[in-house]
Amino acid sequence: MRTFDVSPLYRSTVGFDRLFKLLDGMATTDTPGSTYPPYNIERTGDNAYRISMAVAGFSDEELSIESRENGLTVKGDKSVSDEDNADVLYRGIAGRSFERRFQLADYVNVTGAKLENGLLHIDLVRELPEAMKPRKIEIANSNPSSRQIEANAA
């Protein structure tokens, strides 16, 4: 159930359509089971981020990471093995397949990923193009001091 209405914002803003669609989509896509696998998003620098996902039991061959436009998709396809047919008394480690999607801001790129100790670390960095970076504009002096009026002596 949605608890906020973004329609008044549409009337007074221009160019924020993508943001409003993202907010609207987040409010309607909260489904049960969307918490697997658990993950953390942390800031590692001014323009650097890291997503850490708990993917215990998955090998790097069973995981795939795809970055497209402003989205990041992490998939895990657990293959069935002989170990799954064993007589397990309690299964606390989930081994099901998953697909987790993240919306990335403009100019955020994936720089690398590594799997260690059951955690998948995905490093991201925001790289603004030179045209988007702030620059200092020099102010020209419109009243130069070298301009003087000379009086002619009679």
Disulfide bonds with the S-S distance in Angstrom:
none
